[in-house]
Amino acid sequence: MNKSVSLPDFSDLHLLVVGDVMIDRYINGQVTRISPEAPVPVVEQKSIENRAGGSANVALNIRSLGAKVSLLSIGGHDLEFDILNEILSETRMDTHILKLQNRKTSIKTRVMCGNQQLLRIDHEDKHDLNPKEEAQLMTAFIDILTNNQIDGIILQDYNKGMLTKNLIHFIMEKANAEIIPTFVDPKEKNFFSYKNCTLFKPNKKEIRQAVGDVTWDEADTLIRQNLQNKCTLITLGSEGIYLNDGFSSNVYPTEQRVIADVCGAGDSVISIVALCYIKGMKSEDIAKVANTAGGQVCEIPGVVPVNLEKLMQELS
């Protein structure tokens, strides 16, 4: 019988999420025929739904788990910026989305038929911030730290150009000076820029791209040599989670589930892991909670935050 895990109360924690935000747009429809113009399905559009995605979904996960959250990110001078802000205004979050010139607000548009994704269209910019824009974000970051008691910082990178090397180094330096734990969900670019972070959470694909076909313990060794991080957590998809807390390592398998959509699973994992780590939970319990949270959101189509009540029920 699986050991039950009790979640602590997270309501006394305040986390800061820094990273790329985007709109996850869903065009829902029905396919009844093939186009006479090309061998492609014709989708009869029924509805359009916009959701807050990227690092905004990480922030929503933290909020749904009961903690306070601040969100620092960027957008463009466009209609999508207003749509995203309208979505976020309905949440109980402290948002700081800087409106920048010469940049698009990122949108991932998914064309759906039932629970099946037929097509994804990305509308975005990926160029790095310029020095002036970096300085704006640095100022906003310091303002948030000055005006709030921040218990942890999540850096959520989607390689859209926001988390530049300069900005990463600035945030890590300030966080370590203030003894604020940092939790990193990296992408391929700037993979080894998060020196002295608390917890580093790549996925299996990112590990293979960064260090090659090695064992998970060998990957952890290479990561620690570059970052001097305290913990390494690697999400392995259906295989579960690898976790090395600096004292021991283990692969924690996940439960079998009916998967509808893997979108947003990593967002839920980094959110719950950060909160549980700050609360001092044991590594094996953190891994179980992370596997459960990630698995639950995969059962639901589209990007959604974890449901705290459902999570607590399954853990108990």
Buried (B, 14 or more C-beta within 10 A) or exposed (E): EEEEBEBBEBEEBBBBBBBBBBBBBBBBBEBEEEEEEEEEBEBEEEEEEBBBBBBBBBBBBBBBBBBBBBBBBBBBEBEBBEBBBEBBEEBEBBBBBBBBEEBBBBBBBBBBBEEEBBEEEEBBBBEBBBEEBBBBBBEBBEEBBEEEEBBBBBBBBBBBBBBBEBBBBBBBEBBBEEEBBBBBBBBEBBBBBBBEBBBBBBBBEBBEEBBEEEEBEEBBBBBBEBBEBBBBBBBBBEBBBBBBBEEEBBBBEBEEEEEBBEBBBBBBBBBBBBBBBBBEBEBBBBBBBBBBBBBBBBEBBBBBBBBBEEBBEBBE
